[in-house]
Amino acid sequence: MKRIIVQGSSRNNGNTNKIVKILNEYLEFDLIDLSNCKIGQYDYENKNKNDDFLATIRKIVEYDLVIFATPVYWYSMSGTMKTFFDRITDCLKTEKETGRKLRGKNMAVISCGSDNLENEGFFIPFEKSAEYLGMNYLGDTHTWIEENEPSNIVRQLIKDFSSKLKQDL
Ligand SMILES: Cc1cc2nc3c(=O)[nH]c(=O)nc-3n(C[C@H](O)[C@H](O)[C@H](O)COP(=O)(O)O)c2cc1C
């Protein structure tokens, strides 16, 4: 079982990364940090085709499970993550072969906000995107960091989430 986390925070070692590190205590995975990648906005004329998107998605499609880890920015996924999803459109057009490889693969999502309020519908774009791409959506969990460190409740949520992912696959 090859697993990869795609981290979409605006900082490398912020709260989302703290959550990712805890998840890594329970689950082995490789990591792509989108903030280290130069990925431009979706462009109808593929003007960004030479940026890091294609190399990144070509790597991701080789995994069985892709876990997206995003902070909550303005009640939604981060702009970094959204740009990444917009660029998956390239896989429906110029990069179809890579797009096809996503079919039958598995997706899960973990979010990190500043409190335990999960915004209604937050995970729907992930769930629907998985459905559109022919991926199995294994579920999601919302986490948060109020002070500097995740609470025991959050640690337990992450542990439960990792157990669920192990169980489902
Ligand atoms: C641009 C921006 C928008 C935010 N919007 C929300 C929000 O809508 N709801 C929320 O709970 N927290 C919000 N926050 C707080 C972050 O979700 C929270 O601090 C998160 O743990 C940050 O993760 P990071 O360190 O990986 O960026 C926002 C933070 C930023 C920087």
The ligand as an ORCA input file, in Angstrom:
! r2SCAN-3c Opt
* xyz 0 1
  C      -5.849     33.275      5.389
  C      -6.376     32.563      6.606
  C      -7.729     32.303      6.704
  C      -8.239     31.582      7.796
  N      -9.573     31.294      7.845
  C     -10.038     30.478      8.842
  C     -11.394     30.039      8.859
  O     -12.190     30.387      8.009
  N     -11.796     29.192      9.855
  C     -10.912     28.763     10.826
  O     -11.290     27.972     11.717
  N      -9.629     29.172     10.830
  C      -9.171     30.008      9.859
  N      -7.856     30.378      9.844
  C      -6.947     29.825     10.865
  C      -6.246     28.576     10.337
  O      -7.154     27.659      9.775
  C      -5.524     27.853     11.438
  O      -4.686     28.728     12.141
  C      -4.736     26.700     10.869
  O      -4.357     25.858     11.932
  C      -3.506     27.214     10.125
  O      -2.788     26.161      9.555
  P      -1.360     26.442      8.848
  O      -0.429     26.834      9.950
  O      -0.987     25.176      8.177
  O      -1.598     27.580      7.889
  C      -7.352     31.139      8.804
  C      -5.981     31.431      8.698
  C      -5.491     32.125      7.625
  C      -4.010     32.397      7.525
*
